Each structure stands twice: as structure tokens, then as C-alpha cells.
Amino acid sequence: MDDRVGSRSTLITSQLPTDAMHQWLAEPTIADAIMDRLLHGAHIIELKGESLRRDPPQG
């Protein structure tokens, strides 16, 4: 990520909300560095609504 910051676009998708990522990374110093690089200048799009995936047939 460090090589890409400010020079290339990076697309990251996740089912984890951005406010929960810091906790998920567990190590505070590393989490701060990663989240700073990911979120600085980021465009965040949060989708809302029910999933369009269907439950598998039971039987």
C-alpha cells in the first residue's frame, strides 16, 4: 500500500464496516498506519438494504 499511496488508484471491497476495521486489525500501531493510508483521500461507499443473495434451497 505504501508504494501506491498518492500514485495509483486502489479499490478495496469488504463486508466489514470501516469503523470496525481498526478493532479487527488488533495491533493498534499497525492498524493506525494501515487505516491512515487506506482512508486518507478515500471515497467510501456504504451499501444499504437487504442482500440480493438468496438462501440455498433446503431439503
C-alpha positions as CSV (number, residue, x, y, z in Angstrom):
1,M,0.0,0.0,0.0
2,D,2.8,2.4,0.9
3,D,4.1,2.3,-2.8
4,R,0.6,3.0,-4.2
5,V,-0.4,6.0,-1.9
6,G,-0.6,9.1,-4.0
7,S,0.4,7.4,-7.2
8,R,-2.1,4.8,-8.1
9,S,-5.8,4.0,-7.5
10,T,-6.6,1.1,-5.3
11,L,-10.1,-0.5,-4.9
12,I,-10.8,-2.4,-1.7
13,T,-14.1,-4.1,-1.0
14,S,-15.1,-5.5,2.3
15,Q,-18.1,-6.7,4.2
16,L,-16.6,-5.1,7.3
17,P,-17.6,-1.5,8.0
18,T,-14.7,0.9,8.1
19,D,-15.3,1.8,11.8
20,A,-14.8,-1.9,12.7
21,M,-11.6,-2.4,10.8
22,H,-9.4,-0.8,13.4
23,Q,-10.6,-3.3,16.0
24,W,-10.3,-6.2,13.6
25,L,-6.6,-5.5,12.9
26,A,-5.9,-5.8,16.7
27,E,-2.4,-4.3,16.8
28,P,-3.0,-0.6,17.4
29,T,0.2,0.8,15.8
30,I,-0.2,-1.3,12.6
31,A,-3.9,-0.6,12.5
32,D,-3.3,3.2,12.7
33,A,-0.8,3.0,9.8
34,I,-3.0,0.9,7.6
35,M,-6.2,2.8,8.2
36,D,-4.4,6.1,7.7
37,R,-3.2,5.0,4.3
38,L,-6.5,3.5,3.3
39,L,-8.8,6.2,4.4
40,H,-6.9,9.4,3.6
41,G,-8.5,10.7,0.5
42,A,-10.7,7.7,0.2
43,H,-14.2,7.6,-1.3
44,I,-16.3,5.3,0.9
45,I,-19.5,3.9,-0.5
46,E,-21.6,2.0,2.0
47,L,-24.4,0.0,0.5
48,K,-27.7,-0.3,2.4
49,G,-30.6,-2.7,2.1
50,E,-31.2,-6.4,2.1
51,S,-28.8,-8.8,0.4
52,L,-29.9,-9.9,-3.1
53,R,-28.4,-13.3,-2.5
54,R,-30.9,-15.9,-2.0
55,D,-30.8,-18.6,0.7
56,P,-29.9,-22.0,-0.8
57,P,-32.9,-24.4,-1.2
58,Q,-33.4,-26.6,1.9
59,G,-34.3,-30.2,1.6
